């Protein structure tokens, strides 16, 4: 639901977000109250000392204050459990309860300060009583500081800007005032997201290209989230519901419905050969990450193996440019690929974005004559371009650019981004590019169109759910960790009668949102503003069998392998491995297992195809 409005501004927390923090505070407060009561009852006769009357008064008042706080927090928890995400009516008293709860912090802070002053005065009483009083003072200040930190976390820097936003219709959106207001919001949202991303990426450099990357990423996030009136927990609940919904739909499908467009015989014939090629070239794509990934994959021996290369001076046998710690990176490349120094002509660690990187490498290869030099040395070699993630996108674009001067070029793109090529380029790239995707990896499904589709589905599933948020999150966590049957939640897919919630789908969008057409019956049905984009080449899809999508204690997972159509990646799939399936070391382990299993599978029919290409 929309964030709560307190002190005249919107906060990044809803009235149904206080169940879990409230229960945790209740647990701490009750234990603390029992401890203080036990201390007072067991040692009150020892308070007959210098300053003991003050300490006795301190404990009695603290017990009363804690009892009042416990009652208030209990009421907050009970009220926060009522209603649903889109039915905040039963929680309309929450703001008043929070004002009462915040007001109780003033006497608590004053009493904690007095307790600290009295203890510092050197009260001469029993040591146990003194230590108990010190403990109560320390706990008081810990809770006060924790509350301040929590307030800082849920503080929405844009809350003051969004509060006065008027409810406008389509005819008002073109006005000069509304345009100015929306531009101001977009600028403020971009600034806030840029600050957040810089904070998360504090170890990244601050050169001009990095600043441009920060600004571009911040603009994407602010554009995506700025027109929704959801708090982070709403999005988490929506993702949990979507995961269960997707699994429910998938389990109800017939096997022939899962693969919408089966591959042709020619594609099946060379699957084994292309898998061998992917297994071979993935080590080159992973080597481009340099020493951090190599040390991560070899935690006990990695530093020892590349330590000598880090300390050696640069040789003149190859051109090594761009970046920091070049020799460490290059040493890890040698260890990962098993190549020698003489096998390299040019090594560059420039990393300026997908299209810029492709153009930069193209200019170096063609204009500087690097490729001509390479083929003059080894004319029998083939040109193969590889990359992982954003590097896969750059590799695919580079292969397309080099296709005319080098018609035999091949490209292997591992976990490439989806929003990369137009329809015509996608069809053109099928003849020389092979992409490999593992499981529910989000990056090959990531595009602006898919993000808009995900937002629509989140809004819809939230608006049509009649369960309170805390139950959704609890069941969602259990389902993500341990599996089980998806929760029987009413959605628009059930086809049954739904109880109309107080807030509808359109109310979850910020007033005046330019992303949807308000002239339609539902803003969720409005067409996308962006043209569809596609992943590069033919796609090999590796899917984990059995415990797919769940954290498993068994490292020896088994995988199914097949050619897939790009339409199977036209939606973002939700699951606990949607991020880990993108990691290069996870993909390398999956490839190792697949190739090993297919090599030892005696019952598998022999398939045609050439051997591994030689780079």
N, C-alpha and C positions, 0 to 999 in steps of 0.2 A: 504494500500500500504506500501512498505518499509518505514522505518523512514527516515526523512530528514537528510541529511549530511551537517552539518555546522561546520566550523572550523576544518575540517578534521576528524570528528567523527560522528557516527550515534546517533540520539536522539530518545527518545521514543515518538515522535510526528510526524504526517504526515502533508503534505502540505494542506490537506483538513480538518485539525483539528482546524483551526483558525477562523472559522465562528462565533461560539458562544462566545469565549473569545474576538474576535475582535468587535463584536456587543456590548458586555458589555463595553469594553473600549471606544468605540465610544460614547455610551450613557453617560458615566461619563465625557469624555473629552468635549463633546458638551455642557452639562449642566455647566461644569466648565468654558468653554469659554464664554458662555452667561452670567454667573454670574460675571466674571471678566470684561467683556465689560460693563455690566450694572453698576458695581461699578465705573469704570473709567468715564463713561459718566455722571453719576449722581453726582460724587464728585470730578471731576477734578479741579473745582475752589477752593476746600478746600486743594489742594496739594501745595498751595502757602505758604509754611511754611518751617521751618528749616529741611533740608533733604528731602523736598517734591519733588525736581527735581529727586533725586535718585529713589524715590518710583514711580514717574510717568514713568521714563525710565524702571523701573522693570516691571510695568504692560504692557507697550506697547510691550516690547520685549517678554514678556510671551504670550501675545495675538498672536504675529506673530509665536512664536515657537509652540504654541498649534494648530494654523491653519495648520502649516506644518505637525505636527503629525497627525491631523485629516485626512488630505488628504492622508497621507501614510497608515494609518490604514484602511481607506475606500478602498483603492486600494487592500490591503491585503485581506480584507473580500471578495471583488468582485472576485479576482483571486481564493481564496480558495473555492468559490462556484462552480467553473467550473470543468468539467470532472466528473469522477467517482472514486471509490476506486482503481480500476485496470486500470484506464486511466488517469495517472497524466500528460499527455502531455500538456493540456491547463494550467497547473500550473507550468511549468518549470521555470518561472521567480520568483517563490516564494522565493528562497534562496537569490536572489539579493535584493528583497524588505525587507526581514528580516534583511539583513546587514544594509540597510538604516535605518530601524526602530531602530535597536540596536545602530546605530551611533548617533541617536538623543537623546539617553539617556545621553550622555556625556554633551552636553550643558544644558540639563534639570537639571541634578544634579548640575552642576556648578551654574546655575541661582538660583536653590533652596537654595544652600549654601549661595550665596550672599544675597538673600532675608532674610535668617535667620540672617546673620551678620548685615545687615542694621537695622532690627527690634531690634536686641539685642543692637545696638548702642544707642537706646533711641531716635528715631526720634519723634519730637514733632509735631504731626499733629492731625487732627480730629480723635476721638476715633473710629468712624465707619470705616474710611479708614484704621486705624491701625489694627482693628480687621479683616477687609477684607484681608489685606496683610498677617496677621498671618494665616488666614484660607487657603490662597493659598499656603503658604509655607508648612503647615501641609499636605495638599492634595498632593502636589508634592512629599513629602517624603513617604507618604503612597503608592502612585503609584509606586515609585521606589522600595520600600521594597517588595511590592506585586509582582513586576516583578522578583526580585531576587528569591523569594520563588517559583514562577512559573518555573523559569529556573532550580531550584533545583529539582522540582517534575518531570520534563520531562528529566532530566539528566539520561542517560543510562550508568551505570558503565561499561557495556560490549561493549559500542559503539566503543571505540578505538580498541577493539580486533576483532570485526566483520568487520570493514571497510576493512582491507587488505586481507580478505578471498578470495582466488582465485577461479575461476570457474573451478571445476574439474569434470571429468566424473567418471564412475564406476571403470575404470581401475586404476584411481589415488587414489581411497579411501584406497587401501591396502598398499600404500607406507608408509614408516616409517615417512616421514615428515608430511603427511596428518594425520596419526594416532596420532602423537605427538600433532599436531595442534588441532585436535578434542578433545583429552584428556584434553588439556589445557583449551579449551572452556568449556567443561563439568565441570571441577573443578572450573573455575571462575563463571560459572552460578550457581552452587550449593552454592558457598560462598555468592553470591549476594542474592539468595533466602533465605538462612539461616538467613542473616542479616534482610531481610524484615520480615520474619516470627517471629523472635525474637522481632522485634520492635512492631509488631501487638500483640504479646502475652507477653507484658512486665511484666504483673502481675504473670506470671507462674514462678514456681521455677526454679532453675538452678542446680539441681542435675544431676548425671551421666545419669540416665534414661531419664530425660527431654532433655539433650543435644543430646542423641541418637535419640530421637523422632524428635527434630528439624532437625537434619542432614538427617534423612530418609525422612521427609516431603519435605525438600528443594531439595533433590535429585529427588523426584517424580515430583515436579513442574518444576525443571530445565530440566529434561528429556522430559517432555511433551511440554514445550514451546520453547526449545532451537532451534529446527529445523524449526521454522516458522519465516518468515520475516514480522510479523504483529505488529502493535502498539496496545495498549489496546483499543483504540476507534474502530479499525477494528474488534476486537473480539466482542465488544459490538454491533456493527452494524450487525455482522453475527448472533449473538444470537437473536436479534430482528427479523431478516429475518426468521430465523429458526422457531421461535415461530409462526409467521404468517403462514409459510408454513405448519407446523404441524397441526394447526387448520384448514387450508383450506383442507388438505387431509382428516382429521378426519370428517369434515362436509360433504364431498363428498362421504364417505363410507356408505354403507348400514348397518343397525343395526347388521345384522348377520356377517358382516365383522369385526366389532370392536373386538369381542371376537373370537380369532382365533381358540381356542380349548376349547369348552364348557366343564364344569365339569360334571362328571358322577353323577347319582342319589345318590350314597352313599355319595358323598361329599356334595351335597345340603342338604341331610337329617340332617347332624349334624352342619350346619352353625350357627343356633341359639345357640346351646349348646356351640360351640367354641367361639362365640361372647361373651356369658356370661362369659366364662372362661377368655377371653382377657380383658373384662371389670374389672373382679375381680383382675387379676394379674398385670394389668398395673400400679396399685397404688404401687405395690412392686418395679416394675422396675423404676418408677419415684422417689420413696423414696431413691434409691441409689444415687441420685444427692445431697442429703444432704440439709443443711439449705438454700443455695442460692435459689434453686428452690422453696422451701416451702415458703420462705419470698416473693418471686416474685408472687406466686399464692395467698398469703394472706398478702397483703402489709400493712394492718391496724392492724391486730391481730397477725401476724406471730411471730414477735420478742417477744411479751408478752407471747405467748404460749410456746416458747422454751427457753426463757431467764433463767428459773430455771434450766433446764438441762445443759445449758452452764456453769453455775456456780457450779454445783454439782461435788463432787469428784467421781472418777470412782468406780463402785461397783465390787465385785468379783463374781457376779452371772453369768457373761458371759465373754468371752475373746474378748477384744476390742483392735485391733492393727492397725497400719499403718495410716499415714496421720496426718494432723493438725486439731485442733478444733473438736476432736472426739466426745465429749459429745454434742456439738451443732448439729453435723450431726446425731448422734444417736437420739437426742431428736426430730428432724424433722421426722426421720423414724417412731418413735412411733406415732407422730401426724398424719402422712400421712396414715399409715396402720391400726391404731387403736389397735395395739398389745400391750402387756405388757412386762415388763422386763423379766419375767420368760419364755417368748416364745423364747428367743434367747439363743443360745449356743455359737456361734462364730460369730464375726463381724470383717471384715477386709476392710480397705479402700485403699489397694494397687491398683495402676492403672498403670501397665507396658505394655500395648499393648495387641493386641487381643490373639494371640497364647500363649504368655508368661503368660498372666493373667489366661488363661484356664489351662495351666500346673501347675501354682502356686496353684490355687484353688484345682485342682485335687490332688496334693500332700498333701495339708493340709487336705482335706476331707478323703483321703484313708490312707495315711501314719500316720497321727496324730490321726486317729480313730474318727474323728468328726462325720462322718455319722454313724458309728457303735454305738457311744454314743447316737446319736439322735434317732435311731431306737430302741435302748434298752429302751429309755424313752417312746416313742410313736410308737409301732410297727404297729399300724393301719393306720398311715399316709402314704401318697404317696410322692414320691420325684418329685418336680416340680422346674425347673430352669427357671428364667426369666431375661430379660435384655432389654435395649433400646440402639439403635444405635451401637456403638462399643461394648457396654455391651451385646447387642443381639448377636453379632458375637462371643464373648467370651462364652456366655451362650450356643450357638449352638454347639461350639466345645467341651465344657465341657460335654454336654449331650451325644454327640457321644462317648466321652471317657468313660463315666459312663454307657453306654448302656449294656456292657457285665456283669459287676458285679451287675447292678441294671436294669434288663430288663423292669421294669415298669416305668422307668423315662420318664417324659414329659417335653417339653421345649416350652416356648412361647417367640418368638423373635420379638420385636417391632422395626420396621424401621431398619432391619439389613442391613449391607453392602452386595452388590451383589457379589463382587469378593472374595468369601470365600471358596466354596467347589468345588471339582471335580464333573464330571457328575455322577459317581458311588456313591459318598457320598451323592450327592443331592437326588438321587433316594432312597438311604437307609434311609435318614433322614425323608422322607415323612410319615413314620409310627408313628413317635413320636415327631415331631417338627411342630409347626404352627407359621408362620410369619404373621405379620399384617403391611400393608403399607397404608399410607394415601396419596391420590391425586397424585401429581407430585413429591413427595419427591425424591430428587436427590440421597440420600445415597443408597437406595436399587437398584438404577440403576448405581451405581458408580463402575466401574472396569477399569483396564488398557485398556481392549479391547473396552469398551464403550467410554472411553476418546479418543482413537484413532479414533473411528467412529465419534465422535462429531467433532474432529478436521478436519476430511475429509469433513464432511458436511459443516462446517464453511468455509473452503477454497473454496468448490464448489459453495456455494450460493453467496459468495463474488465475485468470478471470473465471475459469470454469471448474475450479477445485473447491470442494466444500469442507476440507480438512484444515485445522489450525496449523500455522507455520511450524510450531515446535514439533508436532507429530510428523509433518512432512520431512523435516530435517533429521529427526531421530531415525525414522524408517529408512530415509535415504542413506544415512551413514551406515546403518546395518546392512543395507542392500549392496552398497558399494564394497564393503569389506568382506562380507560372508555370503552374498548372493541370496538365493531363495526366490520365491515367487514375487513378481511385481505387485505392488499394492493396488487393490481394486479401487482406483480413484475415478470418479466421474469426469469424463472429458467430452469434447465434442465428437470424439470418435466412437463413443459407446452407442450413440443413436438413441439413448433413452431420454426421459424427461429430466431436465436439470432445474434445480432451485436457483432462480436468478439472484446473483449476489447483489449487494448494495451498490458496489462499484463495478462498472462494465469495462470492456476492453479499452474503449476510447478514453476513459478516465485515468488509465495508467500511462497515457501519453501527456507530455507537457502541453499546456495550452498554446495554441499557435504553432504546433510542430510542423515544419515544412516537409517532413519525410513521408507523410501520408496524405491522401486525399480525403478530406472530411465530407465530400459530396457523396461518397459511397456509403452503403449501409454499415460497413465495418471498416475502420482504417486498416485492418489487417489484410483486406482483400485488394488494396491498392497496388498497382504494378510497381516494380522496382524502377528506380531512376537510372540504373547503370546497365550497360550492355553485358551480356554473359561472357565470361572468360574461361579458358580451358587449360588443363595441365598439358605438358608436352608429351608427344609420342604415344606409343603403346604402353599399357600399364600392366605390370605384374603385381598381384596383390597377395601378400602373405597374411594369413589369418591364423591366430592361435586356436587350437581345438580344445574342447573340454572346458577349462576354466577361463575361457576368453573374456577379457574385460575385467578380470578380478585379480587382486593381489594373491599370488600363489606361493606356497612354501616349497613347491617342487620346481627346481630350476630347469629340469629337463623337459621343457614344454615341447609339444608337437605342433606342427604347422601344416595347413593346407595351402597349396599354391595353384593359382590359375590366372589366366589372362582376364582382365576386367575392362569393362567399358567406362568411359569417363562419367557417364550418368550415375554410376554407383558412388561417385564422390561429389555429387551435387548437393549434398546436405552434410552438415556437421553432426557427427555422432558423438554422443555423450558417454563417458566412461572413465574409470580411474586411470586407464592407460592411454588416454587420448594425448597426453603430453609425453609420457615415458616412451611410447612407441616411436617417437620422433628422434630419440637420442641415438647418436651414431654407434655407440658401443652396444646398445640393445639390438639395433638392426644388424650389426656384425655377428652377434651371437645367434640371432635368428637365422641368418644366412648360413652360418656354419652348420647349424642343426639341420636345416632343410637339405643342403647339399649332401651332408653325411647320410641322412635318412634315405634320400633318393638313390644314393650310390649303393647302399646295402640292401635295398628293396629288391629282392630277387623276383618277386611276383609282378613287379611293374613291367609293362610292355616296353620294349625298346623303342625309342623315339629317335627320329632323325635329327640332323643339325650338325654343324661344324664344331670343332673344339674351341678352346679358349683363344680369343684374339690376343695377339702379342703387341704390347705397347712399345 
